[in-house]
Amino acid sequence: MAEHSTLHETPHPVLLGLREVAALCGMSEASLKRMRRCGRFGPAPVAFSKRLVRYSRAEIEGWVAAGCPARKLWLERKGGGR
């Protein structure tokens, strides 16, 4: 019998919710929300709707590898800004 692979079975999802991002970064959801509000969290969310927001795993991992710079510096390093 052939096995079928789905996005839900992938060991590392491409897009992460707030809880998964906080866990990946080793912080609480409250700390992550605080960092977002004050501009210390660099990666921008991917908003599918007002309530459905995800983050790119690759961008989160790149941000952590870069030393977790503030949003403004992160966007400058990426070569653009919003």
Backbone as XML, in Angstrom:
<?xml version="1.0"?>
<chain id="A" units="angstrom">
  <residue number="1" name="MET">
    <atom name="N" x="0.835" y="-1.178" z="0.000"/>
    <atom name="CA" x="0.000" y="0.000" z="0.000"/>
    <atom name="C" x="0.883" y="1.247" z="0.000"/>
  </residue>
  <residue number="2" name="ALA">
    <atom name="N" x="0.607" y="2.169" z="-0.875"/>
    <atom name="CA" x="1.404" y="3.391" z="-0.995"/>
    <atom name="C" x="1.060" y="4.369" z="0.117"/>
  </residue>
  <residue number="3" name="GLU">
    <atom name="N" x="2.096" y="5.029" z="0.606"/>
    <atom name="CA" x="1.892" y="6.046" z="1.640"/>
    <atom name="C" x="1.772" y="7.407" z="0.974"/>
  </residue>
  <residue number="4" name="HIS">
    <atom name="N" x="0.869" y="8.226" z="1.476"/>
    <atom name="CA" x="0.668" y="9.559" z="0.938"/>
    <atom name="C" x="1.199" y="10.580" z="1.924"/>
  </residue>
  <residue number="5" name="SER">
    <atom name="N" x="1.919" y="11.544" z="1.426"/>
    <atom name="CA" x="2.456" y="12.616" z="2.255"/>
    <atom name="C" x="1.572" y="13.847" z="2.115"/>
  </residue>
  <residue number="6" name="THR">
    <atom name="N" x="1.267" y="14.478" z="3.229"/>
    <atom name="CA" x="0.489" y="15.713" z="3.196"/>
    <atom name="C" x="1.256" y="16.799" z="3.921"/>
  </residue>
  <residue number="7" name="LEU">
    <atom name="N" x="0.806" y="18.041" z="3.764"/>
    <atom name="CA" x="1.447" y="19.159" z="4.458"/>
    <atom name="C" x="1.403" y="18.971" z="5.957"/>
  </residue>
  <residue number="8" name="HIS">
    <atom name="N" x="0.356" y="18.337" z="6.470"/>
    <atom name="CA" x="0.221" y="18.147" z="7.914"/>
    <atom name="C" x="1.234" y="17.151" z="8.461"/>
  </residue>
  <residue number="9" name="GLU">
    <atom name="N" x="1.774" y="16.311" z="7.593"/>
    <atom name="CA" x="2.732" y="15.302" z="8.026"/>
    <atom name="C" x="4.180" y="15.748" z="7.887"/>
  </residue>
  <residue number="10" name="THR">
    <atom name="N" x="4.417" y="16.905" z="7.281"/>
    <atom name="CA" x="5.787" y="17.357" z="7.112"/>
    <atom name="C" x="6.386" y="17.669" z="8.471"/>
  </residue>
  <residue number="11" name="PRO">
    <atom name="N" x="7.632" y="17.294" z="8.692"/>
    <atom name="CA" x="8.240" y="17.510" z="9.995"/>
    <atom name="C" x="8.454" y="18.989" z="10.317"/>
  </residue>
  <residue number="12" name="HIS">
    <atom name="N" x="8.598" y="19.817" z="9.303"/>
    <atom name="CA" x="8.834" y="21.248" z="9.519"/>
    <atom name="C" x="7.905" y="22.050" z="8.622"/>
  </residue>
  <residue number="13" name="PRO">
    <atom name="N" x="6.770" y="22.487" z="9.145"/>
    <atom name="CA" x="5.863" y="23.273" z="8.308"/>
    <atom name="C" x="6.514" y="24.566" z="7.826"/>
  </residue>
  <residue number="14" name="VAL">
    <atom name="N" x="6.118" y="25.010" z="6.658"/>
    <atom name="CA" x="6.675" y="26.211" z="6.054"/>
    <atom name="C" x="6.165" y="27.466" z="6.763"/>
  </residue>
  <residue number="15" name="LEU">
    <atom name="N" x="4.893" y="27.467" z="7.141"/>
    <atom name="CA" x="4.299" y="28.611" z="7.835"/>
    <atom name="C" x="3.940" y="28.222" z="9.261"/>
  </residue>
  <residue number="16" name="LEU">
    <atom name="N" x="4.206" y="29.143" z="10.182"/>
    <atom name="CA" x="3.994" y="28.879" z="11.608"/>
    <atom name="C" x="3.035" y="29.887" z="12.217"/>
  </residue>
  <residue number="17" name="GLY">
    <atom name="N" x="2.249" y="29.416" z="13.177"/>
    <atom name="CA" x="1.392" y="30.296" z="13.957"/>
    <atom name="C" x="2.189" y="30.929" z="15.091"/>
  </residue>
  <residue number="18" name="LEU">
    <atom name="N" x="1.554" y="31.833" z="15.796"/>
    <atom name="CA" x="2.212" y="32.565" z="16.875"/>
    <atom name="C" x="2.781" y="31.632" z="17.941"/>
  </residue>
  <residue number="19" name="ARG">
    <atom name="N" x="2.021" y="30.616" z="18.315"/>
    <atom name="CA" x="2.482" y="29.660" z="19.340"/>
    <atom name="C" x="3.749" y="28.938" z="18.894"/>
  </residue>
  <residue number="20" name="GLU">
    <atom name="N" x="3.761" y="28.496" z="17.627"/>
    <atom name="CA" x="4.934" y="27.783" z="17.113"/>
    <atom name="C" x="6.147" y="28.707" z="16.984"/>
  </residue>
  <residue number="21" name="VAL">
    <atom name="N" x="5.917" y="29.943" z="16.576"/>
    <atom name="CA" x="7.016" y="30.911" z="16.472"/>
    <atom name="C" x="7.611" y="31.174" z="17.847"/>
  </residue>
  <residue number="22" name="ALA">
    <atom name="N" x="6.755" y="31.386" z="18.834"/>
    <atom name="CA" x="7.241" y="31.627" z="20.192"/>
    <atom name="C" x="8.063" y="30.440" z="20.689"/>
  </residue>
  <residue number="23" name="ALA">
    <atom name="N" x="7.569" y="29.234" z="20.454"/>
    <atom name="CA" x="8.300" y="28.032" z="20.881"/>
    <atom name="C" x="9.630" y="27.913" z="20.157"/>
  </residue>
  <residue number="24" name="LEU">
    <atom name="N" x="9.636" y="28.175" z="18.850"/>
    <atom name="CA" x="10.867" y="28.100" z="18.055"/>
    <atom name="C" x="11.904" y="29.105" z="18.550"/>
  </residue>
  <residue number="25" name="CYS">
    <atom name="N" x="11.427" y="30.275" z="18.987"/>
    <atom name="CA" x="12.320" y="31.332" z="19.482"/>
    <atom name="C" x="12.630" y="31.190" z="20.965"/>
  </residue>
  <residue number="26" name="GLY">
    <atom name="N" x="11.983" y="30.251" z="21.637"/>
    <atom name="CA" x="12.250" y="30.027" z="23.057"/>
    <atom name="C" x="11.695" y="31.114" z="23.961"/>
  </residue>
  <residue number="27" name="MET">
    <atom name="N" x="10.501" y="31.608" z="23.632"/>
    <atom name="CA" x="9.887" y="32.650" z="24.451"/>
    <atom name="C" x="8.395" y="32.398" z="24.558"/>
  </residue>
  <residue number="28" name="SER">
    <atom name="N" x="7.756" y="33.123" z="25.453"/>
    <atom name="CA" x="6.311" y="33.000" z="25.606"/>
    <atom name="C" x="5.598" y="33.770" z="24.496"/>
  </residue>
  <residue number="29" name="GLU">
    <atom name="N" x="4.340" y="33.443" z="24.282"/>
    <atom name="CA" x="3.544" y="34.178" z="23.304"/>
    <atom name="C" x="3.412" y="35.643" z="23.722"/>
  </residue>
  <residue number="30" name="ALA">
    <atom name="N" x="3.274" y="35.886" z="25.021"/>
    <atom name="CA" x="3.151" y="37.260" z="25.517"/>
    <atom name="C" x="4.414" y="38.062" z="25.202"/>
  </residue>
  <residue number="31" name="SER">
    <atom name="N" x="5.581" y="37.456" z="25.382"/>
    <atom name="CA" x="6.836" y="38.153" z="25.075"/>
    <atom name="C" x="6.935" y="38.442" z="23.584"/>
  </residue>
  <residue number="32" name="LEU">
    <atom name="N" x="6.523" y="37.495" z="22.760"/>
    <atom name="CA" x="6.561" y="37.690" z="21.313"/>
    <atom name="C" x="5.622" y="38.832" z="20.903"/>
  </residue>
  <residue number="33" name="LYS">
    <atom name="N" x="4.434" y="38.855" z="21.470"/>
    <atom name="CA" x="3.483" y="39.938" z="21.161"/>
    <atom name="C" x="4.045" y="41.295" z="21.590"/>
  </residue>
  <residue number="34" name="ARG">
    <atom name="N" x="4.697" y="41.332" z="22.742"/>
    <atom name="CA" x="5.310" y="42.575" z="23.228"/>
    <atom name="C" x="6.405" y="43.041" z="22.274"/>
  </residue>
  <residue number="35" name="MET">
    <atom name="N" x="7.236" y="42.107" z="21.826"/>
    <atom name="CA" x="8.308" y="42.441" z="20.886"/>
    <atom name="C" x="7.744" y="42.968" z="19.573"/>
  </residue>
  <residue number="36" name="ARG">
    <atom name="N" x="6.652" y="42.383" z="19.106"/>
    <atom name="CA" x="6.019" y="42.857" z="17.868"/>
    <atom name="C" x="5.523" y="44.285" z="18.024"/>
  </residue>
  <residue number="37" name="ARG">
    <atom name="N" x="4.853" y="44.550" z="19.151"/>
    <atom name="CA" x="4.293" y="45.892" z="19.382"/>
    <atom name="C" x="5.357" y="46.975" z="19.426"/>
  </residue>
  <residue number="38" name="CYS">
    <atom name="N" x="6.498" y="46.684" z="20.036"/>
    <atom name="CA" x="7.522" y="47.717" z="20.187"/>
    <atom name="C" x="8.551" y="47.712" z="19.046"/>
  </residue>
  <residue number="39" name="GLY">
    <atom name="N" x="8.366" y="46.854" z="18.038"/>
    <atom name="CA" x="9.253" y="46.863" z="16.875"/>
    <atom name="C" x="10.534" y="46.073" z="17.044"/>
  </residue>
  <residue number="40" name="ARG">
    <atom name="N" x="10.608" y="45.208" z="18.036"/>
    <atom name="CA" x="11.818" y="44.409" z="18.251"/>
    <atom name="C" x="11.774" y="43.069" z="17.520"/>
  </residue>
  <residue number="41" name="PHE">
    <atom name="N" x="10.606" y="42.668" z="17.055"/>
    <atom name="CA" x="10.476" y="41.397" z="16.343"/>
    <atom name="C" x="10.561" y="41.681" z="14.855"/>
  </residue>
  <residue number="42" name="GLY">
    <atom name="N" x="11.602" y="41.169" z="14.199"/>
    <atom name="CA" x="11.891" y="41.518" z="12.817"/>
    <atom name="C" x="10.988" y="40.952" z="11.740"/>
  </residue>
  <residue number="43" name="PRO">
    <atom name="N" x="10.756" y="39.646" z="11.721"/>
    <atom name="CA" x="9.997" y="39.062" z="10.616"/>
    <atom name="C" x="8.561" y="39.578" z="10.524"/>
  </residue>
  <residue number="44" name="ALA">
    <atom name="N" x="8.146" y="39.862" z="9.308"/>
    <atom name="CA" x="6.774" y="40.332" z="9.084"/>
    <atom name="C" x="5.848" y="39.125" z="8.926"/>
  </residue>
  <residue number="45" name="PRO">
    <atom name="N" x="4.624" y="39.244" z="9.398"/>
    <atom name="CA" x="3.680" y="38.134" z="9.252"/>
    <atom name="C" x="3.113" y="38.050" z="7.841"/>
  </residue>
  <residue number="46" name="VAL">
    <atom name="N" x="2.611" y="36.882" z="7.518"/>
    <atom name="CA" x="1.861" y="36.655" z="6.294"/>
    <atom name="C" x="0.402" y="36.620" z="6.737"/>
  </residue>
  <residue number="47" name="ALA">
    <atom name="N" x="-0.371" y="37.629" z="6.355"/>
    <atom name="CA" x="-1.757" y="37.724" z="6.809"/>
    <atom name="C" x="-2.703" y="37.207" z="5.730"/>
  </residue>
  <residue number="48" name="PHE">
    <atom name="N" x="-3.387" y="36.133" z="6.039"/>
    <atom name="CA" x="-4.389" y="35.580" z="5.132"/>
    <atom name="C" x="-5.735" y="36.267" z="5.347"/>
  </residue>
  <residue number="49" name="SER">
    <atom name="N" x="-5.950" y="36.716" z="6.564"/>
    <atom name="CA" x="-7.127" y="37.490" z="6.935"/>
    <atom name="C" x="-6.764" y="38.233" z="8.215"/>
  </residue>
  <residue number="50" name="LYS">
    <atom name="N" x="-7.704" y="38.966" z="8.767"/>
    <atom name="CA" x="-7.427" y="39.727" z="9.988"/>
    <atom name="C" x="-7.065" y="38.805" z="11.161"/>
  </residue>
  <residue number="51" name="ARG">
    <atom name="N" x="-7.682" y="37.641" z="11.176"/>
    <atom name="CA" x="-7.452" y="36.711" z="12.292"/>
    <atom name="C" x="-6.482" y="35.577" z="11.980"/>
  </residue>
  <residue number="52" name="LEU">
    <atom name="N" x="-6.212" y="35.326" z="10.725"/>
    <atom name="CA" x="-5.327" y="34.225" z="10.343"/>
    <atom name="C" x="-3.987" y="34.783" z="9.882"/>
  </residue>
  <residue number="53" name="VAL">
    <atom name="N" x="-3.015" y="34.715" z="10.791"/>
    <atom name="CA" x="-1.681" y="35.266" z="10.542"/>
    <atom name="C" x="-0.652" y="34.155" z="10.759"/>
  </residue>
  <residue number="54" name="ARG">
    <atom name="N" x="0.274" y="34.034" z="9.841"/>
    <atom name="CA" x="1.338" y="33.044" z="9.941"/>
    <atom name="C" x="2.670" y="33.719" z="9.651"/>
  </residue>
  <residue number="55" name="TYR">
    <atom name="N" x="3.747" y="33.022" z="10.005"/>
    <atom name="CA" x="5.103" y="33.510" z="9.778"/>
    <atom name="C" x="5.873" y="32.462" z="8.988"/>
  </residue>
  <residue number="56" name="SER">
    <atom name="N" x="6.756" y="32.929" z="8.133"/>
    <atom name="CA" x="7.607" y="32.043" z="7.345"/>
    <atom name="C" x="8.679" y="31.439" z="8.246"/>
  </residue>
  <residue number="57" name="ARG">
    <atom name="N" x="8.726" y="30.116" z="8.283"/>
    <atom name="CA" x="9.748" y="29.431" z="9.093"/>
    <atom name="C" x="11.145" y="29.861" z="8.644"/>
  </residue>
  <residue number="58" name="ALA">
    <atom name="N" x="11.367" y="29.951" z="7.333"/>
    <atom name="CA" x="12.686" y="30.328" z="6.810"/>
    <atom name="C" x="13.086" y="31.721" z="7.293"/>
  </residue>
  <residue number="59" name="GLU">
    <atom name="N" x="12.129" y="32.658" z="7.307"/>
    <atom name="CA" x="12.443" y="34.010" z="7.755"/>
    <atom name="C" x="12.721" y="34.035" z="9.259"/>
  </residue>
  <residue number="60" name="ILE">
    <atom name="N" x="11.949" y="33.285" z="10.033"/>
    <atom name="CA" x="12.186" y="33.208" z="11.485"/>
    <atom name="C" x="13.580" y="32.648" z="11.750"/>
  </residue>
  <residue number="61" name="GLU">
    <atom name="N" x="13.924" y="31.561" z="11.071"/>
    <atom name="CA" x="15.236" y="30.951" z="11.266"/>
    <atom name="C" x="16.360" y="31.892" z="10.842"/>
  </residue>
  <residue number="62" name="GLY">
    <atom name="N" x="16.172" y="32.628" z="9.747"/>
    <atom name="CA" x="17.169" y="33.601" z="9.297"/>
    <atom name="C" x="17.332" y="34.739" z="10.289"/>
  </residue>
  <residue number="63" name="TRP">
    <atom name="N" x="16.209" y="35.199" z="10.833"/>
    <atom name="CA" x="16.222" y="36.278" z="11.831"/>
    <atom name="C" x="16.987" y="35.847" z="13.079"/>
  </residue>
  <residue number="64" name="VAL">
    <atom name="N" x="16.729" y="34.633" z="13.551"/>
    <atom name="CA" x="17.438" y="34.117" z="14.730"/>
    <atom name="C" x="18.930" y="33.975" z="14.422"/>
  </residue>
  <residue number="65" name="ALA">
    <atom name="N" x="19.271" y="33.439" z="13.257"/>
    <atom name="CA" x="20.679" y="33.278" z="12.866"/>
    <atom name="C" x="21.393" y="34.623" z="12.770"/>
  </residue>
  <residue number="66" name="ALA">
    <atom name="N" x="20.639" y="35.692" z="12.447"/>
    <atom name="CA" x="21.219" y="37.034" z="12.337"/>
    <atom name="C" x="21.344" y="37.731" z="13.689"/>
  </residue>
  <residue number="67" name="GLY">
    <atom name="N" x="20.919" y="37.062" z="14.747"/>
    <atom name="CA" x="21.047" y="37.645" z="16.085"/>
    <atom name="C" x="19.806" y="38.365" z="16.579"/>
  </residue>
  <residue number="68" name="CYS">
    <atom name="N" x="18.659" y="38.110" z="15.947"/>
    <atom name="CA" x="17.371" y="38.689" z="16.368"/>
    <atom name="C" x="17.367" y="40.220" z="16.365"/>
  </residue>
  <residue number="69" name="PRO">
    <atom name="N" x="17.757" y="40.847" z="15.255"/>
    <atom name="CA" x="17.762" y="42.313" z="15.217"/>
    <atom name="C" x="16.342" y="42.889" z="15.234"/>
  </residue>
  <residue number="70" name="ALA">
    <atom name="N" x="16.231" y="44.143" z="15.637"/>
    <atom name="CA" x="14.945" y="44.844" z="15.633"/>
    <atom name="C" x="14.404" y="44.914" z="14.204"/>
  </residue>
  <residue number="71" name="ARG">
    <atom name="N" x="13.097" y="45.127" z="14.080"/>
    <atom name="CA" x="12.437" y="45.106" z="12.769"/>
    <atom name="C" x="13.101" y="46.025" z="11.748"/>
  </residue>
  <residue number="72" name="LYS">
    <atom name="N" x="13.393" y="47.267" z="12.130"/>
    <atom name="CA" x="13.975" y="48.224" z="11.177"/>
    <atom name="C" x="15.303" y="47.710" z="10.632"/>
  </residue>
  <residue number="73" name="LEU">
    <atom name="N" x="16.175" y="47.236" z="11.504"/>
    <atom name="CA" x="17.470" y="46.715" z="11.080"/>
    <atom name="C" x="17.301" y="45.441" z="10.258"/>
  </residue>
  <residue number="74" name="TRP">
    <atom name="N" x="16.369" y="44.590" z="10.652"/>
    <atom name="CA" x="16.117" y="43.351" z="9.909"/>
    <atom name="C" x="15.680" y="43.661" z="8.479"/>
  </residue>
  <residue number="75" name="LEU">
    <atom name="N" x="14.768" y="44.618" z="8.329"/>
    <atom name="CA" x="14.296" y="44.979" z="6.997"/>
    <atom name="C" x="15.410" y="45.595" z="6.160"/>
  </residue>
  <residue number="76" name="GLU">
    <atom name="N" x="16.270" y="46.403" z="6.794"/>
    <atom name="CA" x="17.424" y="46.972" z="6.071"/>
    <atom name="C" x="18.355" y="45.872" z="5.589"/>
  </residue>
  <residue number="77" name="ARG">
    <atom name="N" x="18.610" y="44.895" z="6.447"/>
    <atom name="CA" x="19.496" y="43.791" z="6.078"/>
    <atom name="C" x="18.907" y="42.960" z="4.943"/>
  </residue>
  <residue number="78" name="LYS">
    <atom name="N" x="17.579" y="42.832" z="4.920"/>
    <atom name="CA" x="16.922" y="42.079" z="3.868"/>
    <atom name="C" x="16.880" y="42.853" z="2.559"/>
  </residue>
  <residue number="79" name="GLY">
    <atom name="N" x="17.170" y="44.126" z="2.627"/>
    <atom name="CA" x="17.214" y="44.926" z="1.412"/>
    <atom name="C" x="15.911" y="45.611" z="1.052"/>
  </residue>
  <residue number="80" name="GLY">
    <atom name="N" x="15.102" y="45.866" z="2.030"/>
    <atom name="CA" x="13.840" y="46.554" z="1.753"/>
    <atom name="C" x="13.129" y="46.885" z="3.023"/>
  </residue>
  <residue number="81" name="GLY">
    <atom name="N" x="12.101" y="47.626" z="2.929"/>
    <atom name="CA" x="11.317" y="47.992" z="4.082"/>
    <atom name="C" x="9.863" y="48.097" z="3.736"/>
  </residue>
  <residue number="82" name="ARG">
    <atom name="N" x="9.049" y="48.081" z="4.766"/>
    <atom name="CA" x="7.608" y="48.213" z="4.563"/>
    <atom name="C" x="7.159" y="49.500" z="5.140"/>
  </residue>
</chain>
